[in-house]
Amino acid sequence: MLKKEVKAIFEKSRKWGWVLEPDAQKILSLYGFKTPKFGVAATEGEAVAAARKIGYPVVAKIVSPAVVHKSDVKGVVVGIKDDETLVRTLARLSKIDGFAGMLIAEMVKGLELIVGAKNDFQFGPMILLGMGGVGVEIYKDVSLRMAPLKTRDADHMIQELAARKLLTGYRGSEPVNLNALKKTIVAFSHLMMDMRDVVESVDLNPVMCTAKSCIVADARIMLKK
C-alpha cells in the first residue's frame, strides 16, 4: 500500500505526467532506499548554504517540469568544488525552460548500474537490471523479470549479465556488495507492485554500487496517462 506522502506527490505530479527528481528521491527514501544527501535551491544563498552543508564536491541538476531528460539541456553538472562555480551553474540552469530550482547533491562513487521497470499492460511491472549510465544504451546488457521478485530472482538476474565479472572484482577492482544490490532489486520490485496502478515506468540510473552499499544517484518516475 502506498504511503500517504507518496500519494500526495503523485497527485501534484499529474499535471506534468512525471515526478520531479527531488520528489522521486523522497519517495525512495520513504521506502528505505539509500539516496544521496541533497537540497533544492532557487537563490544563490540557498545554493551555497546547501552545498556547504552537504560538503563539496557536489552535483547540480536542473529541476523543471519541462525537462524530463536533464542531459538533453546540459542540466547536470558534476564535480562542483566551490561557491563561485556553484553560483555560475545556478545562473545558467535558471534560464532553462520551467526552472523550478536546482537540486544539489553529494557526489557518490561506485559501479554504475540501472534498476528499472516498465508497467506492461499484460504482465504488469517488468523489472530490469543492467549496466548503468550511458552504457545501458550502448551495450544493452540487461536482464528482465516479472515483479514481485525474491532474492533468488535477483541473483539469477545478476548472473545473466554479460558484465557480471565487473560486480565481483574484475582484474583487481573492488567487488560490489551483492547482498545490498539484491536487496535493492527485490525492494524495488515490491515498490513497483505498490505503484503499478499509477506508474508507467521507473528508471533508477545510475545506482552506484560499492563494497559497502548501493545508492540511487538519480531516479525518474513516469506516471500513467
N, C-alpha and C positions, 0 to 999 in steps of 0.2 A: 504494500500500500504506500502511495506517495505521501511524503511529509507535507504538512500544511504550507511551509515556506516554499517548497518546490512547486506546489500548485499555484501559489501566488506569482512565482517567477514565470511559469508557463502562461498564465493569464495575461500578464503585462507584455509578454513577448509575442503574442499572437498577431499584433498589428504589423510586425515586420517578418514574421514567419520563422524566426530562429532566435536562439538565446545568445545574448552578448556574452563575451568571454568572462567578465567578472562574475556574472550570474551563473555561468556554466561551472566555473571553479567553485563557487559557493555550493552548488548542488553536489558536486563531487565531494567536497569537504564534509557536507552534512551526512553523506553516506560512508564516510571513513576512508576515502581515498587520500593518499598523500599528494599535496599540491604545493607549489612554491609559495613563499611569503609574497604578498603583493598589496598594492594600494592603487587607488584611482585618483588622478589629479586633473584639474581643469585650469589651474593657475600655476605660475612659476613657484610661488611659495609652497603650494600644496605638493608640487612635484619634488622640490628639493627636500622638504620635510619627509616625504615618503621614502625617497631614495636613501637618505641618511639613516632612517630608522631600519630599513632593510639591510643596508650596507652595500657600498659599491664593490665590484661592478654590478650593474643591473641591466635588465632588458626593458625596453619600452615598446608598447604596442598601441596602435590606434584602436579606440573604442567608438564604433559608429554603426548604427543600424543599416547604413547604406553600403557597408563594406563587409562582405562575407569572407572573402579571401584576402587577408591582410597583405600577403606578399605581392598581390597584383598592383597595389598602390604604394609599394615600398613602406608599408605600415608597421614593419618590425625592425627595431634597431637593437643589436646585441652588443654587449661589452662596453656599455657606457660607464666611464670611470670617474667622472667629475660633474660638479654642478653646471659648469658652463656648457658642456656637451649636452647635458640633460635639458637645459633651458632651450638650447638651439633646436633640439629634437622636438620639444613641445611646440615651438613656434611653427615648425614645418608641418607636423601632424595636425595642428589645429586648423589648417587651411583645407584639410581633406573633407569632402562632402559628408555631411551628417555628423561631424565631430561631436562626441558626447563625453570626451575625456581621454586620458592617456593612462593605460594600465602600466604600472611599474612593478617589475617582479625580480626576485633574486635569480641569479644565474645558476642553473643546475646542470651538472655534467653527467655523462654516462653513455651507454649504448642506446641509440635511438631505435625505438620500436613503435609500431602503431597497433592500437587495440581499437577496433571499430565495430559498428553494427549497422545493418540495414533492415528495416522492418518489411519483410516480404509479405505480400498480400496473401500468399498461400501457406507459407511455412512459419510466419511470424518472425521474430528477431533472429537474424543470422549474424553470428559473431565472427569477426575477422582478426587474425593475428598476423603480423608481418614485420619486416624490417622497416623502420620509420623514416621520417624526414622526406627528402625528395627521392630517396632510394625506393620507396614503395611504388612510385610511378615508373621508375626505370627498370627495376629487376622483377617486379610483380611476384615477389617471393612471399606468398601468403598461404594461410590455412583457414578453412571455414568450418563452422559447426552451428547447429541449431541450438538456441537457448531454451531452457537454462542448462548450464554446464556443471559438471562435477570436476574434482581435481584431476581425475584420470583423463578426462576430455582435454583439459588444458595441457596436460603432459603430452598427449598424443599430438596436439596442435604444434607444440614446440618441436617435437621430433620430426614433424613433416616439413619444417623449414629447411631449405637448402643451405641457408647460412647459420644453422643451429650451432655450428662449431664456434661462432663468434660469441655465443652465450656462455660457453663452457670454458673459455680461456684459450683462444686461438693464438698460437705462436707466442706464448708467454704473457698474453694480455690477461687482465684480471677477470675471472668469471663473474657473471652477474648472479644475484640472489634468485635462483629459480623458484624457490618457495614463495618469495614475495611476488614474482611475476605471475605464478599460478593463482595466487590469492587475488591478485588484481583482475585477472581474466575472469575468474569464477564470480567474483563480486560484481564485476561489470555486467556479466550475463544476467544476473538476478536483478540488477538495477534496470536493465533494458526490459525485462519482463514486467516490471512495475510501471515503466514508462510507455509500454507498447501502444496504448490507446491514444497517445498524444504526440509521440515522437516518430519521425520518418527515418532519421539516420543520426548516428553519432560518430565522430572521429576524435579519438584521443591520440594526438600526433604532434610532437613525439611524447612517448612515455620513456623517460630517461631512467635506465636501469643500471645499478652499480652492484658491488658486492654486498652493500648494506640494504638497499631498498629500491623501489620503483616509484618515481614521481611523475605525475601527469603534468607536463610542462605547457600543454596547450589543448584546448577542447572546443569542439564545435558541435552544437546540438541543433538539428534542423527539425522543425515541427511539421506535423501533418497539415495539409491544406484543408 
